[in-house]
């Protein structure tokens, strides 16, 4: 077998890098049309003409200067792992901007091949690119491809394999007389002291010092502080000179010369236009309407409402089928197993607990499908563009929009990747304000709870209520951000620049992959984390149980009722009528069932979980929450889906006038402690109280210490309870 070849896939966000990765390896990596989605690199293996290949998909980035985590991850992988060939995917319709990153790969010296992607989009825009001419001028192979269809990928990999024989050979780009002289001085000093030479080419290190790359400066201080100080002194000298003579810093001049280098290449017949470049292309025409200052927001809200209408309309029947299925399973277990802890755990802890969460799989699936359409078409990037104007009013940045959307701003996301996506914000205070408020979005874990309460108490217009609560989540998050930016996180706003990728028709394969990926994550979580927590909470709601005296008292009540029925002097006279016997038996069963339910409820109240719920009730009653709801809300700190499973378990173990096959929604609707006002207060509290445990850990990691994570838990919970109390008190007063 031939030796495995290691390749790295690099490029700008939205250039089609991850699409190519999926096409080549079949890996199930999410494809998005907005920057910042990939944080860690991914790997996949495939075979080409008998040759085993390993392809590493690195984060999308615009440069190799350490301004963001994506740039650090990409550069560190290249210099530390030294892949045998680097495939640089370039958007043919935005060639000049994409080649800026290419120039830095050339300066790094890695064996490079350019995948000229989206040539079909370029042709639609009237752009023709001569790949052979571009290859000659850059000195590396250039292969036109269409990543979505796989066109040209075989030729790309064949050429990439040939490039593995090439050594690492840095390319020189001139940056003007002043900087070129300084670079020569820096290279001499770097080479003389073997400074960082084991990691970077000397010229690359010199340029990074001129660009004031924080990571390189830090590494330099750690390796040889004396040499680092000499290099920094030379950079300071030339920086001061350039500032006096050109009113510019070295990094700006370097960027200008790189673009000048690119323009000189493109003007040598590499790129031609078959019509006026000022012409409005298809995406531009669509954007004239969809991003219009007045029409854009209206259309955005209509699309959001349509998404909810689609989700509820198509998921209603499958959700009801699953409810019937779990009710049937509960009945089967009830009839097959004898009474005892095992039966109670299976029915209350597993079927009614986890089953309540899995019952919403169809709704989650259709929600994810709708979001995948918006995402893959390129529309979500427009949402970020339009929301920038709004976000600035509340002290946030346009780049904050994507973390909000990823966290569930259009419902169905997750706060963990939303928190991680804040890494794209360069302002520490804007980043922290975003990081603390993204948990306010309606993530996929909250969706089943919201859908349950809306479906139970507002079934007449579910889509409208879901739409309304989504808008509320945005408004509250923005107001909270404004409060934070006006108090503990004061600071100036930073400029926002975002690329708008061209609109594309989503592929059926891509939509299927994205929908199934997210749905499977939900199912897997329900079958692992939620199942474990449900069983734990069942135990807390079961033990220590009732004392022996109470059990004996309930048993005496049963015996007394049974004895009074069998010793009835009229029983013999009634025995002639079969239907009288049947009515008597039904009456006896109803009396015993009432005692059983009273015993179950008392046992639940006496359990560890019940005691916690009852202890919180004097305060929680201000917001309309009884002790059962308190148990569920405490469990929801671990994961929001647990709220449903805990309510299912609590009402299963201590139900009154409820059949085993009843859905949780029916049980809530019959409970005197629940009504529409309580449901709205509960929705408000669940939407905004403490993030789940995993999100709290992620906030601590991203913020750098636990202080902000604990602040998030306490601030969010107090804020949510205050809102819920106001809603409940006003609603009760008006009612």
C-alpha positions in Angstrom: 0.0 0.0 0.0 1.3 3.5 -0.9 2.1 5.8 2.0 -0.8 7.9 3.1 -0.6 11.5 1.9 -1.7 14.3 4.2 -3.4 17.3 2.6 -4.8 20.5 4.1 -7.8 22.4 2.8 -7.7 26.2 3.3 -9.5 29.3 2.1 -11.7 32.2 2.8 -15.1 31.8 4.5 -17.9 31.2 1.9 -15.4 30.0 -0.8 -16.9 26.5 -0.7 -14.1 24.9 1.3 -16.3 22.7 3.5 -18.5 21.8 0.5 -15.3 20.5 -1.3 -14.3 18.7 1.9 -17.7 16.9 2.0 -17.6 16.1 -1.7 -14.2 14.5 -1.4 -14.5 12.7 1.9 -18.2 12.2 2.4 -17.8 13.7 5.9 -20.8 15.1 7.5 -19.5 18.5 8.2 -21.9 21.4 8.4 -21.8 23.9 5.5 -22.7 27.5 6.2 -22.8 30.7 4.2 -21.4 32.9 6.9 -18.0 33.3 8.5 -17.0 31.9 11.8 -18.8 28.6 11.8 -15.7 26.4 11.8 -13.6 26.7 14.9 -11.6 23.5 14.9 -10.2 21.7 11.9 -11.8 18.4 10.7 -10.3 15.4 9.0 -11.6 12.9 6.5 -10.0 10.1 4.5 -10.6 9.0 0.9 -8.8 7.0 -1.9 -7.8 8.4 -5.3 -6.5 6.0 -7.9 -5.4 3.6 -5.2 -3.7 6.3 -3.2 -4.8 6.7 0.5 -5.3 10.4 1.3 -6.1 12.3 4.5 -7.7 15.7 4.1 -7.8 18.2 6.9 -10.4 20.9 6.7 -9.0 24.0 8.4 -11.1 27.0 9.6 -12.1 29.6 7.0 -9.9 32.7 7.3 -9.0 35.9 5.4 -5.3 36.0 6.4 -2.5 34.3 8.3 -2.1 37.1 10.8 -3.3 36.2 14.3 -6.3 38.5 14.5 -8.8 35.7 15.3 -8.8 32.1 16.5 -9.5 30.8 13.0 -6.3 32.4 11.7 -4.3 31.1 14.7 -5.6 27.5 14.2 -4.9 27.5 10.5 -1.4 28.9 10.7 -0.4 26.7 13.7 -1.6 23.6 11.9 0.4 24.4 8.7 3.7 25.3 10.5 3.5 22.5 13.1 2.0 19.6 11.1 3.5 20.6 7.8 1.1 18.8 5.4 2.5 17.5 2.2 0.3 19.7 0.1 -2.1 22.6 0.8 -5.2 23.0 -1.3 -6.2 26.7 -1.4 -9.9 26.9 -2.5 -10.5 30.3 -4.1 -13.9 31.8 -5.1 -13.6 32.5 -8.8 -16.3 35.2 -8.6 -14.3 37.1 -6.0 -10.8 36.4 -7.2 -9.0 39.5 -6.0 -10.2 39.3 -2.4 -9.5 35.5 -2.2 -6.0 35.8 -3.6 -5.0 37.9 -0.6 -4.8 34.8 1.5 -3.0 33.0 -1.3 -0.2 35.5 -1.3 0.5 34.6 2.4 0.6 30.9 1.6 3.1 31.7 -1.1 5.2 33.7 1.5 4.9 30.8 4.0 6.3 28.5 1.2 4.0 25.5 1.6 3.5 23.2 -1.4 0.4 24.8 -2.8 -2.4 24.1 -5.4 -5.3 26.5 -6.1 -8.8 25.1 -6.5 -10.6 27.7 -8.5 -14.1 27.2 -7.3 -17.5 28.4 -8.4 -16.4 29.0 -12.0 -20.1 28.6 -13.0 -21.0 31.6 -10.7 -18.2 33.6 -12.2 -19.4 32.9 -15.7 -22.9 33.9 -14.7 -21.4 37.3 -13.7 -19.6 37.6 -17.0 -16.2 36.8 -15.5 -13.8 34.6 -17.5 -10.6 33.4 -15.8 -7.6 31.9 -17.6 -6.5 29.3 -15.2 -3.3 28.4 -17.1 -2.2 32.0 -17.2 -2.9 32.5 -13.5 -0.9 29.3 -12.8 2.1 30.6 -14.7 2.1 33.9 -13.0 1.7 32.5 -9.5 4.0 29.5 -10.0 1.5 27.0 -8.6 -1.1 24.7 -10.3 -4.6 26.2 -10.7 -7.5 23.8 -11.3 -11.0 25.1 -12.1 -13.7 23.2 -10.1 -17.4 23.3 -9.0 -17.3 21.9 -5.5 -21.0 21.4 -5.2 -21.2 19.1 -8.2 -17.8 17.6 -7.9 -16.7 18.9 -11.4 -12.9 19.1 -11.7 -12.2 17.5 -8.3 -10.5 14.4 -9.8 -8.1 16.6 -11.7 -7.6 18.7 -8.6 -6.5 15.7 -6.5 -4.3 14.3 -9.2 -2.5 17.6 -9.5 -2.3 17.9 -5.7 -0.6 14.5 -5.4 2.0 15.7 -7.9 2.6 18.8 -5.7 3.6 16.6 -2.8 7.1 16.2 -4.4 7.6 20.0 -4.1 9.7 21.3 -1.2 8.6 24.2 1.1 9.9 27.2 -0.8 8.9 30.8 0.3 8.0 33.4 -2.3 9.2 37.0 -2.0 6.8 40.0 -2.5 8.2 43.5 -2.6 6.7 45.9 0.0 8.4 49.1 -1.1 11.9 50.4 -0.5 11.6 51.2 3.2 10.0 47.9 4.3 12.2 45.8 1.9 15.3 47.2 3.5 14.0 46.6 7.0 12.9 43.0 6.1 16.5 42.3 4.9 17.8 43.6 8.3 15.3 41.5 10.2 16.0 38.3 8.2 19.7 38.7 8.9 19.1 39.1 12.6 16.6 36.2 12.6 19.0 33.9 10.7 22.0 34.8 12.8 20.2 33.8 16.0 18.2 30.9 14.5 15.2 32.8 15.9 11.9 30.8 15.5 13.5 29.1 12.5 12.4 25.7 13.5 8.8 26.9 13.0 8.6 29.7 10.4 10.7 30.8 7.4 12.8 33.8 8.4 11.1 36.2 5.9 7.7 35.1 7.2 8.7 35.9 10.8 10.1 39.3 9.7 6.8 40.2 8.0 4.8 39.1 11.0 6.9 41.3 13.2 6.1 44.2 10.9 2.4 43.3 11.1 2.6 43.3 14.8 1.3 39.7 15.1 0.6 39.2 18.8 1.1 35.5 18.7 4.5 35.7 16.9 5.6 38.5 19.3 4.7 36.4 22.3 6.5 33.3 21.0 9.5 35.4 20.2 9.7 36.7 23.8 9.4 33.2 25.1 12.2 31.8 22.8 14.8 34.6 22.9 13.8 37.8 24.6 17.0 39.6 23.6 16.6 38.9 19.9 12.9 39.7 20.2 13.7 43.1 21.7 16.1 43.9 18.9 13.6 43.0 16.2 10.9 45.0 17.9 13.2 48.0 18.1 13.9 47.9 14.4 10.1 47.6 13.7 9.4 50.5 16.0 12.0 52.6 14.1 10.5 51.9 10.7 6.9 52.3 12.0 7.7 55.8 13.3 9.4 56.7 10.0 6.4 55.5 7.9 4.0 57.3 10.2 5.8 60.5 9.7 6.4 60.2 5.9 3.3 58.3 4.7 0.9 58.5 7.7 0.5 54.8 7.6 1.6 51.7 9.7 3.6 48.8 8.2 0.7 46.4 8.3 -1.4 48.8 6.1 1.5 49.2 3.6 2.0 45.4 3.5 -1.7 44.9 2.7 -1.6 47.6 0.0 1.4 46.0 -1.7 -0.2 42.5 -1.5 -3.3 43.8 -3.3 -1.0 45.6 -5.8 0.8 42.3 -6.5 -2.6 40.7 -7.1 -3.8 43.4 -9.4 -0.7 43.2 -11.4 -1.4 39.5 -12.0 -5.0 39.9 -12.8 -4.3 42.7 -15.3 -2.1 40.5 -17.4 -5.0 38.9 -19.1 -5.9 36.5 -16.3 -9.4 37.9 -15.7 -11.8 39.3 -18.3 -15.4 40.6 -18.2 -17.8 39.9 -20.9 -20.0 42.8 -19.9 -20.0 45.9 -17.7 -18.9 45.1 -14.2 -21.3 47.6 -12.8 -24.2 45.5 -14.0 -26.5 44.3 -11.3 -26.0 40.5 -11.0 -28.9 38.2 -9.9 -27.8 38.3 -6.2 -27.6 42.0 -6.4 -31.1 42.3 -7.9 -32.5 40.1 -5.1 -30.6 42.1 -2.5 -32.2 45.4 -3.8 -35.4 44.0 -2.3 -34.4 41.6 0.5 -32.0 44.0 2.1 -33.9 47.2 1.4 -34.0 49.5 4.5 -37.8 49.4 4.6 -38.9 46.2 2.9 -36.0 44.0 4.1 -37.0 43.8 7.8 -40.7 43.2 6.8 -39.7 40.4 4.5 -37.4 38.9 7.2 -40.3 38.8 9.7 -42.6 37.2 7.1 -40.0 34.5 6.3 -39.6 33.8 10.1 -43.4 33.6 10.5 -43.6 31.3 7.5 -40.9 29.0 9.0 -43.0 28.5 12.1 -46.2 28.1 10.1 -44.5 25.4 8.1 -43.0 23.7 11.1 -46.3 23.4 13.1 -48.4 22.5 10.1 -46.2 19.6 9.0 -45.2 18.3 12.4 -48.6 18.2 14.1 -49.6 14.8 12.9 -46.2 13.0 13.4 -46.0 14.5 16.9 -49.5 13.1 17.8 -48.5 9.7 16.4 -45.5 9.6 18.7 -47.6 10.7 21.6 -49.9 7.7 20.9 -46.9 5.4 20.6 -45.4 6.4 23.9 -48.8 6.2 25.6 -49.2 2.7 24.2 -45.7 1.7 25.4 -46.6 3.0 28.9 -49.8 1.0 29.0 -47.9 -2.2 27.8 -45.3 -1.9 30.5 -48.0 -1.1 33.1 -49.9 -4.3 32.2 -46.8 -6.6 31.9 -44.7 -5.8 34.9 -45.7 -6.1 38.6 -45.8 -3.0 40.7 -42.4 -1.9 42.0 -39.4 0.3 41.5 -38.5 -1.2 38.1 -41.9 -0.6 36.7 -42.1 2.9 38.1 -38.6 3.8 36.7 -39.5 2.5 33.2 -42.9 4.2 33.0 -42.2 7.5 34.9 -38.4 7.8 34.4 -37.9 6.5 30.9 -41.1 6.4 28.9 -42.9 9.5 30.3 -39.6 11.3 30.9 -37.4 10.7 27.8 -40.5 9.9 25.7 -41.8 13.4 26.2 -38.6 14.8 24.7 -38.5 12.4 21.8 -42.1 13.1 21.0 -41.0 16.5 19.6 -38.5 15.0 17.2 -40.7 15.8 14.1 -41.2 19.4 15.1 -37.4 19.8 15.6 -36.7 18.1 12.3 -38.9 20.4 10.3 -37.6 23.4 12.1 -34.0 22.4 11.2 -35.0 21.8 7.6 -36.4 25.3 7.3 -33.3 26.8 8.9 -31.0 24.7 6.6 -32.8 26.2 3.5 -32.3 29.8 4.8 -28.7 29.0 5.7 -27.6 27.2 2.5 -29.3 29.7 0.2 -27.2 32.6 1.7 -30.2 34.4 3.3 -28.9 34.2 6.8 -25.9 36.3 5.9 -28.4 39.0 4.7 -30.1 38.8 8.1 -26.8 39.6 9.8 -26.3 42.5 7.4 -29.7 44.0 8.1 -29.5 43.5 11.8 -26.2 45.4 12.1 -28.1 48.7 12.2 -30.4 47.5 15.0 -27.6 45.9 17.0 -25.5 49.1 17.0 -28.4 50.9 18.8 -28.0 48.3 21.7 -24.2 48.5 21.8 -23.5 45.3 19.9 -21.7 44.6 16.6 -23.0 43.3 13.3 -20.8 40.2 13.8 -22.9 39.5 17.0 -25.9 38.6 14.8 -24.5 35.2 13.8 -23.8 34.0 17.3 -27.4 35.0 18.1 -28.8 33.1 15.2 -26.5 30.0 15.9 -27.8 30.1 19.5 -31.4 29.9 18.3 -32.4 33.3 17.1 -34.6 31.7 14.5 -35.1 28.8 17.0 -33.5 25.4 17.0 -29.9 26.4 17.5 -27.6 25.8 20.5 -26.0 28.3 22.9 -22.7 26.4 23.1 -21.6 27.0 19.4 -23.2 30.5 19.7 -20.9 31.3 22.6 -18.0 29.9 20.7 -18.9 31.9 17.6 -18.3 35.2 19.6 -14.6 34.6 19.0 -15.1 36.4 15.6 -15.6 39.7 17.5 -12.4 41.6 18.1 -13.7 44.1 20.6 -13.5 42.4 24.1 -16.5 44.3 25.5 -18.7 43.7 22.5 -17.7 40.1 22.6 -18.5 39.7 26.3 -21.9 41.5 25.9 -22.7 39.1 23.1 -21.4 36.1 24.9 -23.6 36.8 28.0 -26.8 37.5 26.0 -26.8 34.7 23.4 -28.3 32.2 25.9 -31.5 34.3 25.8 -32.2 32.9 22.4 -34.7 30.0 22.0 -32.3 27.1 21.5 -33.3 23.6 20.3 -33.4 22.5 24.0 -36.1 25.1 24.8 -38.1 24.5 21.7 -39.9 21.3 22.9 -40.9 23.1 26.2 -42.1 26.1 24.3 -44.0 24.0 21.8 -45.6 22.0 24.6 -46.9 25.0 26.5 -48.0 26.8 23.3 -49.7 23.6 22.0 -51.4 23.0 25.3 -52.7 26.5 26.1 -52.6 28.4 22.8 -53.4 25.7 20.2 -55.6 28.0 18.2 -52.7 29.9 16.6 -49.4 28.1 17.5 -47.3 29.7 14.8 -48.2 33.2 15.7 -47.4 32.6 19.4 -44.1 30.9 18.6 -43.3 33.9 16.3 -44.2 36.3 19.1 -42.1 34.6 21.7 -39.1 34.6 19.3 -39.4 38.3 18.9 -39.7 38.7 22.7 -36.4 36.7 23.0 -34.6 39.1 20.6 -36.0 42.2 22.3 -35.1 41.1 25.8 -31.6 40.0 24.7 -31.0 43.3 23.1 -32.2 45.3 26.1 -30.1 43.1 28.4 -27.1 43.8 26.1 -27.8 47.6 26.2 -27.9 47.4 30.0 -24.5 45.6 30.1 -22.9 47.9 27.5 -24.1 50.9 29.5 -22.9 49.6 32.9 -20.3 46.9 33.4 -19.2 46.7 29.7 -18.9 50.3 28.6 -16.8 50.9 25.5 -16.8 52.3 21.9 -18.3 50.5 19.0 -16.1 48.9 16.3 -16.7 49.0 12.5 -18.6 46.1 10.8 -17.6 44.7 7.4 -19.3 41.5 6.2 -19.2 39.6 2.9 -22.6 38.8 1.3 -22.2 35.4 -0.5 -24.2 34.9 -3.7 -27.6 33.3 -3.4 -27.6 29.6 -4.2 -30.2 26.9 -4.6 -29.7 24.5 -1.7 -29.1 20.9 -2.8 -31.3 18.1 -1.6 -28.3 16.2 -0.4 -27.0 19.2 1.6 -30.4 19.9 3.2 -30.8 16.2 4.1 -27.4 16.1 5.7 -27.9 19.3 7.7 -31.4 18.3 8.8 -30.4 14.8 9.8 -27.2 15.9 11.6 -29.0 18.3 13.9 -32.0 16.0 14.4 -29.7 13.1 15.3 -27.8 15.3 17.8 -31.2 16.0 19.4 -32.1 12.3 19.5 -28.7 11.3 20.7 -28.9 13.8 23.5 -32.4 12.6 24.5 -31.1 9.0 24.5 -28.0 9.7 26.6 -27.8 12.9 28.6 -31.6 13.4 29.0 -32.2 9.7 29.8 -29.5 9.7 32.5 -30.8 12.9 34.1 -34.4 11.6 33.8 -33.6 8.5 35.7 -31.6 10.5 38.3 -34.6 12.8 38.8 -37.0 9.9 39.0 -34.8 8.5 41.9 -35.0 11.9 43.6 -38.7 12.0 43.1 -39.1 8.4 44.4 -36.9 8.2 47.5 -37.0 8.2 50.5 -40.7 7.4 50.0 -43.4 7.5 52.7 -42.8 6.4 56.2 -44.2 3.0 57.3 -47.0 4.7 59.3 -48.3 6.6 56.3 -48.2 3.5 54.1 -50.2 1.6 56.8 -52.7 4.4 57.0 -53.4 4.3 53.3 -53.6 0.5 53.3 -56.2 0.7 56.1 -58.3 3.2 54.0 -58.2 0.7 51.1 -59.3 -2.2 53.4 -62.0 -0.1 54.9 -63.5 0.8 51.5 -63.2 -2.8 50.3 -64.8 -4.2 53.6 -67.7 -1.7 53.4 -68.4 -2.7 49.9 -68.3 -6.5 50.5 -70.3 -6.3 53.8 -73.1 -4.1 52.3 -76.4 -5.8 53.3 -77.9 -4.8 50.0 -75.1 -6.4 48.0 -76.9 -9.8 48.0 -80.1 -8.2 46.8 -78.1 -6.4 44.1 -76.4 -9.6 43.0 -79.3 -10.5 40.8 -78.5 -7.5 38.5 -75.2 -7.9 36.7 -75.0 -4.2 35.8 -75.4 -3.3 39.5 -72.4 -5.4 40.3 -70.5 -3.7 37.5 -71.4 -0.3 38.8 -70.4 -1.3 42.3 -67.1 -2.6 41.1 -66.4 0.6 39.2 -67.2 2.7 42.2 -64.9 0.6 44.3 -62.1 0.9 41.8 -62.6 4.7 41.6 -62.3 5.0 45.4 -59.2 2.9 45.5 -57.7 4.8 42.6 -58.3 8.1 44.5 -56.5 6.7 47.5 -53.6 5.5 45.3 -53.3 8.9 43.6 -53.3 10.6 47.0 -50.6 8.2 48.2 -48.5 8.8 45.0 -48.8 12.6 45.4 -47.9 12.5 49.0 -44.9 10.2 48.3 -43.7 12.7 45.6 -44.1 15.6 48.0 -42.1 13.7 50.6 -39.3 12.8 48.1 -36.0 14.7 48.0 -37.1 16.5 44.8 -40.5 17.2 46.3 -39.0 18.8 49.4 -36.9 21.1 47.2 -39.9 22.1 45.1 -42.0 22.7 48.2 -39.2 24.7 49.9 -39.1 27.0 46.8 -42.9 27.4 46.5 -43.3 30.4 48.8 -41.1 32.4 46.4 -42.0 30.7 43.2 -45.7 31.3 43.8 -45.1 35.0 43.0 -44.6 33.9 39.4 -47.4 31.3 39.6 -45.1 28.2 39.8 -46.2 25.3 42.1 -43.9 22.7 43.7 -44.0 20.3 40.7 -43.0 23.0 38.3 -40.2 24.0 40.6 -38.8 20.5 40.4 -38.8 20.7 36.6 -37.2 24.1 36.5 -34.4 23.1 38.9 -33.7 20.0 36.6 -33.7 22.3 33.6 -30.5 23.9 34.8 -28.7 20.7 33.6 -30.4 20.8 30.2 -33.6 22.6 29.2 -35.1 19.4 27.6 -35.2 18.0 31.2 -38.0 20.3 32.0 -40.4 18.2 29.9 -39.0 14.9 31.1 -39.3 16.0 34.7 -42.8 17.3 34.3 -43.7 14.0 32.6 -42.2 12.1 35.5 -43.8 14.3 38.2 -47.3 14.1 36.8 -46.9 10.4 36.1 -45.9 9.6 39.7 -48.3 12.0 41.4 -51.1 12.4 39.0 -54.7 13.1 39.9 -57.6 12.1 37.5 -55.1 11.2 34.8 -55.0 8.1 32.6 -51.6 6.4 32.0 -52.0 7.1 28.3 -52.7 10.8 28.7 -50.2 13.2 27.2 -48.4 15.6 29.4 -50.2 18.4 27.7 -53.6 17.0 28.7 -52.4 16.6 32.3 -51.2 20.2 32.4 -54.5 21.5 31.0 -56.5 19.7 33.7 -54.2 20.8 36.5 -55.8 23.7 38.5 -52.3 25.1 39.1 -51.9 25.7 35.4 -53.7 28.2 33.1 -52.8 30.6 30.2 -51.3 33.2 32.5 -49.1 30.7 34.3 -48.1 29.2 30.9 -46.9 32.7 29.7 -45.0 33.3 32.9 -43.4 29.9 32.7 -42.4 30.5 29.1 -40.8 33.8 30.0 -38.9 32.3 32.8 -37.7 29.2 30.8 -36.6 31.4 27.9 -34.4 33.6 30.1 -33.2 31.9 33.2 -29.8 30.3 33.9 -28.2 28.7 30.8 -27.7 24.9 30.8 -24.7 23.5 32.6 -22.7 22.9 29.4 -23.2 26.5 28.2 -22.1 27.8 31.6 -18.9 25.8 31.3 -18.4 27.2 27.8 -19.0 30.8 29.0 -16.3 30.3 31.7 -13.9 28.9 29.2 -14.5 31.7 26.6 -14.5 34.5 29.2 -11.3 33.2 30.8 -12.6 32.7 34.3 -15.7 31.5 36.2 -16.7 35.0 37.4 -18.6 35.8 34.2 -20.2 32.3 34.1 -21.6 32.7 37.6 -22.7 36.2 36.7 -24.6 34.8 33.8 -26.4 32.2 36.0 -27.3 34.7 38.7 -28.2 37.6 36.5 -30.2 35.6 34.0 -32.2 33.8 36.7 -33.0 36.9 38.7 -33.9 38.8 35.5 -36.1 35.9 34.3 -37.9 35.5 37.6 -38.5 39.3 37.8 -40.1 39.3 34.3 -42.1 36.1 35.0 -43.4 37.6 38.3 -44.5 40.8 36.5 -46.2 38.8 33.8 -48.1 36.6 36.3 -49.1 39.4 38.6 -50.4 41.7 35.9 -52.1 38.8 34.0 -53.8 37.6 37.2 -54.9 41.1 38.0 -56.3 41.7 34.5 -58.0 38.2 34.6 
